[in-house]
Amino acid sequence: MTRFLTAAALGAALLAAVAAGRPAAAGPAQPAQAPLTLREAVETALRANLAVQRSAEEILAAEAQRRVSLSRFLPSLGTSYSAVHRNRERTSVSPLTGREVVSLPENQYTWTTSVTQPVFTGFGLIQEYRLAELGLDRAEVALKLARQDVVLDAQNAFFLVLKTQKLVEVARQTVASISAQRNVAEDFYRVGLTPLNDLLQSEVQLANARQQLTSALNDLDIARARFNTLLRRPVGTPVALVEEVEFARLDWTLDTCLAEAAANRLELEIAGLDIAIAERQVKLTEKDFFPAINLTGAYIRTGEEWDVDGGEGISDAAGWNVQATATWEFWQWGRTAYGRREKLARLAQSRLRKTEIEDSIRLEVQQAYLKAREAEQNIATVERAVEQAKENLRITEEQYREQVATQTDVLVAQTLLTQTETNYTNALYDFKIAKAFLLRAMGRNPFE
């Protein structure tokens, strides 16, 4: 027993040496931060994500466009000032006095203030406003969709870090266990209890375990860098997370998931809005089938000086008028008909695109559901196998110390335990990731 404890201590020292030999990150040490929960990680990602920020800006742009469309219903007020210089003044003979009078002065200044009110635009203004409202609705749904994508990405990155951390722990435990077993084999070899090949087998197995530990540490660094990138933090920022080891079993059937996805998926809502927008655009092209009527009121002042206060040759220095104008371009060589035909084709495309999205969603839900069920079953299968593999290794090591089992038996038992623990870790976090994908496929947001 003393020899075994000494070997275990040597193995622990070797593990510390492996960890100490790993190159440290450059730069000053950063203060430890409180571990992030899954919800905190998701909320941080939502605040930092640029796609979410772009979607929020798109809502502001769509709201501004809606207000622009609304303003077109209201009268517009404008003013103009013009100056005309003629080569000479124009005169004519007065029929009353028989003398020449100025009919047009050499310099003439005119100031006009007008108010224009659209009366009828072939329903064009109404359709433009409805289009702007639909654009705002679409922008708001797009923001919700962007947030759902970020929630899924954050969950995936969070669980991937925890998964790789667990795999690193398994690899370290394997290195420690094989190191201790290697020391026992060396002691037995020195006193002539075991052949050299037992020691060589343990040396090779230890080298393989160290290599797997190095790969696991690299995978962990990559997972942490991806997590920090998602949260828009420096890639070298220390990552501390609250472990999520519990899991809730699925209590939904596939039909339930499909029905919920059909009712909740925001992609379908956006596709429906795209169809509504295309329908409005078809109606908008029909405005050219009608005349446009505008009502304009103007106040005009004229003068031969810049202050537009009358003068010689100007009989009426100030006046106003009201004018109704109807405009109708009734022949455009088929431009209106072709434009409407193009919008009808766009409408058909939007409807076909929605059908494609429905098919894609059904496939996505089924794949996510089957993946989650597979991982759930694997957890139940492997969970008990881990305890069995641990007990098997303990018994085999005791038998080896009693020279009942061989070194090969011990290494096989250790390999079996490592593989079983790895399978359990993969199954546990693969289930969590698969469940997150399933919730996303169903249109659920677990944090809102």
Secondary structure, DSSP 8 states (H G I E B T S, - for coil): -HHHHHHHHHHHHHHHHHHHHS---SS--------B-HHHHHHHHHHH-HHHHHHHHHHHHHHHHHHHHHHTTS-EEEEEEEEEE-SS-EEEE-TTT-SEEEEE-SEEEEEEEEEEEEEE-TTHHHHHHHHHHHHHHHHHHHHHHHHHHHHHHHHHHHHHHHHHHHHHHHHHHHHHHHHHHHHHHHHHHHTTSS-HHHHHHHHHHHHHHHHHHHHHHHHHHHHHHHHHHHTT--TTS---B------------HHHHHHHHHHH-HHHHHHHHHHHHHHHHHHHHGGGGS-EEEEEEEEEEEESSTT--BBTTBS-SEEEEEEEEEE----STTHHHHHHHHHHHHHHHHHHHHHHHHHHHHHHHHHHHHHHHHHHHHHHHHHHHHHHHHHHHHHHHHHHHTTSS-HHHHHHHHHHHHHHHHHHHHHHHHHHHHHHHHHHHHT--TT-
